[in-house]
Amino acid sequence: MDINSMVTTTFNLEGFQVIKHLGVVRGITVRSRSIVGSFGASVQQVFGGNISIYTELCEQARQEAFELMIRHAQAMGANAIIGMRYDANEISDGVAEVLAYGTAVVIQPITPG
């Protein structure tokens, strides 16, 4: 069972039962815009619409936080994460923190019976 496919925002996984709660897990990354990226985004802002430079930066930060959370859960012995969420905060101008968090659990398939 690959933990990457066993992460959910809900508090259960259909067909599985939680047999052990291991606690909160998290992954955190702090990112800043580069001068080149800020300039490129400024140009995109003039024309309106999606600012793809920022979209890409945000997606990279979320992916990194997610992967760190997975590693934290694996180190605790989890094979799933339930109640997963993201949070983001601006620390200072142009610097943002992205946090992925959830509850690390051990699950097993529900056996009919």
N, C-alpha and C positions, 0 to 999 in steps of 0.2 A: 504494500500500500504506500503510494507516494504522498508525502505530506503536502506537497504543492497542490495536489488535487483535493485535498481534504481540509481546505480553509473555507469557512463560510461566515457570512454576517449573521446568520441565524444561530440559534442555540441548540440545534440538533442537526444531525445528518441522517436523512432518510435511509432506513435499512441498517443503521448502526446504533449501538448503544454506548454511552459514555460509561466507562468502568472506573475511571480515575480522573479527578481534576488535579492538575499540577500547579496551577496558578497563572497569574498574568504574565504575558510575554510581550516584548516590545522591540521595535527596531526604530532607530532615530537617525536622521541625517540632517545636516545643516548645509544649505547651498546658498551661493551668491551668484549674481549675474556678473558676467565679464564685461569689460568696457566695450568690446566688439559686439557682444550679444545685446547690450543695452542700446548701442547705436542702431543695430539692425532692427530691434524692436521699435525704436523711435520712428524709423522709416516706415515700418508696417503700420504704426498707429496713425500716420498721416492718411493712409488709404482706408482705414477702418477694417472691420471684420476680425477674423481669428488672428491672433498674434502668435504665429506658429513657433517662433523662437521661445516664447514663454511656455507654450503648451508642451514643447519637447522637454524643456527644463523641468517642468512640474512632473511630467510622466517619468523622467529619469529619477527624480527624487523619490517619488512614490514607489517605484520598482526597487530602488536601493533599500528603502525603509522596510518594504515587504520582505525582501531577501534576508535582511538582518533579523527580522522577527522570526522567520522560519528557522534560521540557525539557532536562535535563542531557544525556540521550542524543541528542536532536535536535541540540543544539549541537555535539556531537562528530561528527555525520554519520551516526548509526546509523538503521537502519530497523526494528530489533527489539531486544528485551532478553530474554536467557535467564538461567535460574538466579535468577529474582527471588525475593526474600524480604522479610519485615518483621521488625523488631526493635523492642522498646519497653523503656524504662527509666524508673524514677522518679528524677528529679533531686533533688527535695526534696518535702516534704509537699504534695501537691496539684498538683505540676508534673511532667509526663511528657514524655519525648522519644519520638517515633515516627520510625523510619528505614525507608525502602524502598530496597532496593539490588539490583543485579544486574549482568550483564555486557552492555555495549552491543556490538552486532554489526551487520554488514551482511550481509543474506541475499539470496538470489535463488532463484527457483523451480528445482527440479531438472528438467532437460530429459531426456526419455526418449531413450535412444540407446545 
